[in-house]
Amino acid sequence: MRLTATRERGQDDRRGLSADAVVGTTGLKKQEPDSAMPLNTALILLAALAQMALTFAVYFVMVRGRVSAVKAKQVRASQYDLVEGEPPHLARVTNSVRSQFELPVLFYALVLMLVAINRVTMLDVVLAWAFVGLRVVHFIAHTKGQNVAVRMRVFALGMLVVAALAVHALLIVLGEMLS
């Protein structure tokens, strides 16, 4: 539930609340939202949240693997100060964690921009979910396989998907400027 307020109803600039939303000094009067979140907006935000969940899952796999490696005396805990001498299977997971903060950062920025300007289309939703799916495949290829060519192809497809989102956002902004 959200509070809606406009200047016509006497908005209080200090709190961003309308006068009719304030009840005494301790609470807020419940108001129904003027409109529900558009479905496309909800779906693209769910895709962004799914990508975040993947990032947390990759972190979990990395931490679990590192703790197991220290307990099995494959590495010393001090080696993680600079991540030196990590076994190859753990180094791949560590690299996968790093990759969650490369291309996905552009994805998040584009999703938030499209949501902020309220111009999310079904094409954007499909592209967003395709990106998340490709990131899952990329994680699997990164951590389970040693075929760099496959991983590079999956990464390239993800980059094309993000580029398509960027082109769409650019077209929207240019269209608004020119209209």
TORKOL-4160 file (C-alpha; in steps of 0.2 Angstrom, whole numbers, padded with zeros to 4 digits, m for minus):
179
<pt num="1" X="0000" Y="0000" Z="0000"/>
<pt num="2" X="0007" Y="0017" Z="m0004"/>
<pt num="3" X="0002" Y="0035" Z="0000"/>
<pt num="4" X="m0003" Y="0046" Z="m0014"/>
<pt num="5" X="m0002" Y="0065" Z="m0013"/>
<pt num="6" X="m0004" Y="0080" Z="m0025"/>
<pt num="7" X="m0002" Y="0098" Z="m0023"/>
<pt num="8" X="m0020" Y="0100" Z="m0025"/>
<pt num="9" X="m0024" Y="0091" Z="m0009"/>
<pt num="10" X="m0012" Y="0102" Z="0001"/>
<pt num="11" X="0005" Y="0092" Z="0000"/>
<pt num="12" X="0016" Y="0095" Z="0015"/>
<pt num="13" X="0033" Y="0097" Z="0007"/>
<pt num="14" X="0043" Y="0093" Z="0022"/>
<pt num="15" X="0036" Y="0075" Z="0023"/>
<pt num="16" X="0030" Y="0072" Z="0005"/>
<pt num="17" X="0012" Y="0068" Z="0013"/>
<pt num="18" X="m0004" Y="0076" Z="0009"/>
<pt num="19" X="m0013" Y="0085" Z="0023"/>
<pt num="20" X="m0027" Y="0072" Z="0022"/>
<pt num="21" X="m0014" Y="0058" Z="0024"/>
<pt num="22" X="m0008" Y="0064" Z="0041"/>
<pt num="23" X="m0017" Y="0058" Z="0057"/>
<pt num="24" X="m0012" Y="0067" Z="0072"/>
<pt num="25" X="0007" Y="0065" Z="0075"/>
<pt num="26" X="0009" Y="0047" Z="0077"/>
<pt num="27" X="0001" Y="0038" Z="0062"/>
<pt num="28" X="m0004" Y="0039" Z="0044"/>
<pt num="29" X="m0022" Y="0037" Z="0037"/>
<pt num="30" X="m0022" Y="0022" Z="0025"/>
<pt num="31" X="m0026" Y="0027" Z="0007"/>
<pt num="32" X="m0029" Y="0016" Z="m0008"/>
<pt num="33" X="m0017" Y="0018" Z="m0022"/>
<pt num="34" X="m0023" Y="0028" Z="m0037"/>
<pt num="35" X="m0017" Y="0013" Z="m0048"/>
<pt num="36" X="m0009" Y="m0003" Z="m0047"/>
<pt num="37" X="0009" Y="m0006" Z="m0053"/>
<pt num="38" X="0009" Y="m0011" Z="m0071"/>
<pt num="39" X="0011" Y="m0029" Z="m0075"/>
<pt num="40" X="0027" Y="m0026" Z="m0086"/>
<pt num="41" X="0035" Y="m0016" Z="m0072"/>
<pt num="42" X="0032" Y="m0030" Z="m0060"/>
<pt num="43" X="0038" Y="m0043" Z="m0072"/>
<pt num="44" X="0054" Y="m0033" Z="m0076"/>
<pt num="45" X="0057" Y="m0030" Z="m0057"/>
<pt num="46" X="0055" Y="m0048" Z="m0054"/>
<pt num="47" X="0068" Y="m0052" Z="m0067"/>
<pt num="48" X="0080" Y="m0040" Z="m0058"/>
<pt num="49" X="0076" Y="m0048" Z="m0041"/>
<pt num="50" X="0080" Y="m0065" Z="m0049"/>
<pt num="51" X="0097" Y="m0059" Z="m0055"/>
<pt num="52" X="0100" Y="m0053" Z="m0037"/>
<pt num="53" X="0095" Y="m0070" Z="m0031"/>
<pt num="54" X="0108" Y="m0078" Z="m0043"/>
<pt num="55" X="0121" Y="m0066" Z="m0036"/>
<pt num="56" X="0118" Y="m0071" Z="m0018"/>
<pt num="57" X="0117" Y="m0090" Z="m0024"/>
<pt num="58" X="0134" Y="m0088" Z="m0032"/>
<pt num="59" X="0141" Y="m0080" Z="m0016"/>
<pt num="60" X="0134" Y="m0094" Z="m0006"/>
<pt num="61" X="0143" Y="m0107" Z="m0017"/>
<pt num="62" X="0159" Y="m0097" Z="m0016"/>
<pt num="63" X="0159" Y="m0096" Z="0003"/>
<pt num="64" X="0153" Y="m0114" Z="0006"/>
<pt num="65" X="0167" Y="m0120" Z="m0006"/>
<pt num="66" X="0180" Y="m0109" Z="0003"/>
<pt num="67" X="0176" Y="m0115" Z="0020"/>
<pt num="68" X="0176" Y="m0133" Z="0014"/>
<pt num="69" X="0193" Y="m0130" Z="0006"/>
<pt num="70" X="0200" Y="m0123" Z="0022"/>
<pt num="71" X="0193" Y="m0137" Z="0033"/>
<pt num="72" X="0200" Y="m0150" Z="0021"/>
<pt num="73" X="0217" Y="m0141" Z="0022"/>
<pt num="74" X="0217" Y="m0138" Z="0003"/>
<pt num="75" X="0221" Y="m0120" Z="0007"/>
<pt num="76" X="0225" Y="m0109" Z="0022"/>
<pt num="77" X="0213" Y="m0096" Z="0027"/>
<pt num="78" X="0226" Y="m0083" Z="0025"/>
<pt num="79" X="0227" Y="m0086" Z="0006"/>
<pt num="80" X="0210" Y="m0077" Z="0005"/>
<pt num="81" X="0218" Y="m0061" Z="0010"/>
<pt num="82" X="0224" Y="m0059" Z="m0008"/>
<pt num="83" X="0215" Y="m0074" Z="m0015"/>
<pt num="84" X="0231" Y="m0083" Z="m0019"/>
<pt num="85" X="0233" Y="m0101" Z="m0024"/>
<pt num="86" X="0215" Y="m0105" Z="m0024"/>
<pt num="87" X="0211" Y="m0122" Z="m0031"/>
<pt num="88" X="0204" Y="m0121" Z="m0049"/>
<pt num="89" X="0186" Y="m0126" Z="m0045"/>
<pt num="90" X="0185" Y="m0112" Z="m0032"/>
<pt num="91" X="0194" Y="m0099" Z="m0043"/>
<pt num="92" X="0181" Y="m0102" Z="m0056"/>
<pt num="93" X="0167" Y="m0098" Z="m0043"/>
<pt num="94" X="0177" Y="m0083" Z="m0037"/>
<pt num="95" X="0178" Y="m0077" Z="m0055"/>
<pt num="96" X="0159" Y="m0080" Z="m0057"/>
<pt num="97" X="0156" Y="m0069" Z="m0042"/>
<pt num="98" X="0166" Y="m0055" Z="m0050"/>
<pt num="99" X="0156" Y="m0057" Z="m0066"/>
<pt num="100" X="0140" Y="m0054" Z="m0057"/>
<pt num="101" X="0146" Y="m0036" Z="m0055"/>
<pt num="102" X="0151" Y="m0032" Z="m0073"/>
<pt num="103" X="0137" Y="m0034" Z="m0086"/>
<pt num="104" X="0123" Y="m0036" Z="m0073"/>
<pt num="105" X="0126" Y="m0018" Z="m0067"/>
<pt num="106" X="0121" Y="m0011" Z="m0084"/>
<pt num="107" X="0106" Y="m0023" Z="m0083"/>
<pt num="108" X="0101" Y="m0016" Z="m0066"/>
<pt num="109" X="0103" Y="0002" Z="m0072"/>
<pt num="110" X="0093" Y="0000" Z="m0088"/>
<pt num="111" X="0079" Y="m0009" Z="m0078"/>
<pt num="112" X="0078" Y="0005" Z="m0065"/>
<pt num="113" X="0078" Y="0018" Z="m0079"/>
<pt num="114" X="0064" Y="0010" Z="m0089"/>
<pt num="115" X="0054" Y="0008" Z="m0073"/>
<pt num="116" X="0058" Y="0026" Z="m0067"/>
<pt num="117" X="0051" Y="0033" Z="m0084"/>
<pt num="118" X="0037" Y="0021" Z="m0083"/>
<pt num="119" X="0040" Y="0014" Z="m0101"/>
<pt num="120" X="0043" Y="m0005" Z="m0098"/>
<pt num="121" X="0036" Y="m0015" Z="m0113"/>
<pt num="122" X="0034" Y="m0033" Z="m0115"/>
<pt num="123" X="0049" Y="m0033" Z="m0126"/>
<pt num="124" X="0059" Y="m0027" Z="m0111"/>
<pt num="125" X="0052" Y="m0040" Z="m0100"/>
<pt num="126" X="0056" Y="m0054" Z="m0112"/>
<pt num="127" X="0074" Y="m0047" Z="m0114"/>
<pt num="128" X="0076" Y="m0045" Z="m0095"/>
<pt num="129" X="0071" Y="m0063" Z="m0092"/>
<pt num="130" X="0082" Y="m0069" Z="m0106"/>
<pt num="131" X="0096" Y="m0060" Z="m0098"/>
<pt num="132" X="0093" Y="m0069" Z="m0082"/>
<pt num="133" X="0092" Y="m0086" Z="m0090"/>
<pt num="134" X="0108" Y="m0082" Z="m0099"/>
<pt num="135" X="0117" Y="m0077" Z="m0083"/>
<pt num="136" X="0111" Y="m0094" Z="m0075"/>
<pt num="137" X="0119" Y="m0103" Z="m0090"/>
<pt num="138" X="0134" Y="m0093" Z="m0089"/>
<pt num="139" X="0136" Y="m0097" Z="m0070"/>
<pt num="140" X="0135" Y="m0115" Z="m0074"/>
<pt num="141" X="0147" Y="m0114" Z="m0089"/>
<pt num="142" X="0159" Y="m0104" Z="m0078"/>
<pt num="143" X="0159" Y="m0115" Z="m0063"/>
<pt num="144" X="0155" Y="m0133" Z="m0069"/>
<pt num="145" X="0163" Y="m0133" Z="m0086"/>
<pt num="146" X="0180" Y="m0129" Z="m0093"/>
<pt num="147" X="0174" Y="m0124" Z="m0111"/>
<pt num="148" X="0179" Y="m0106" Z="m0112"/>
<pt num="149" X="0171" Y="m0105" Z="m0130"/>
<pt num="150" X="0154" Y="m0109" Z="m0123"/>
<pt num="151" X="0155" Y="m0097" Z="m0109"/>
<pt num="152" X="0161" Y="m0083" Z="m0121"/>
<pt num="153" X="0146" Y="m0087" Z="m0132"/>
<pt num="154" X="0133" Y="m0086" Z="m0118"/>
<pt num="155" X="0142" Y="m0070" Z="m0112"/>
<pt num="156" X="0140" Y="m0062" Z="m0129"/>
<pt num="157" X="0122" Y="m0067" Z="m0130"/>
<pt num="158" X="0119" Y="m0058" Z="m0113"/>
<pt num="159" X="0128" Y="m0043" Z="m0119"/>
<pt num="160" X="0117" Y="m0042" Z="m0135"/>
<pt num="161" X="0102" Y="m0043" Z="m0124"/>
<pt num="162" X="0108" Y="m0029" Z="m0113"/>
<pt num="163" X="0113" Y="m0019" Z="m0128"/>
<pt num="164" X="0095" Y="m0022" Z="m0135"/>
<pt num="165" X="0088" Y="m0015" Z="m0118"/>
<pt num="166" X="0100" Y="0000" Z="m0120"/>
<pt num="167" X="0095" Y="0004" Z="m0138"/>
<pt num="168" X="0076" Y="0003" Z="m0133"/>
<pt num="169" X="0079" Y="0015" Z="m0118"/>
<pt num="170" X="0089" Y="0027" Z="m0130"/>
<pt num="171" X="0075" Y="0027" Z="m0142"/>
<pt num="172" X="0062" Y="0031" Z="m0129"/>
<pt num="173" X="0073" Y="0045" Z="m0122"/>
<pt num="174" X="0077" Y="0052" Z="m0140"/>
<pt num="175" X="0058" Y="0050" Z="m0144"/>
<pt num="176" X="0053" Y="0061" Z="m0129"/>
<pt num="177" X="0066" Y="0074" Z="m0133"/>
<pt num="178" X="0060" Y="0075" Z="m0151"/>
<pt num="179" X="0042" Y="0075" Z="m0147"/>
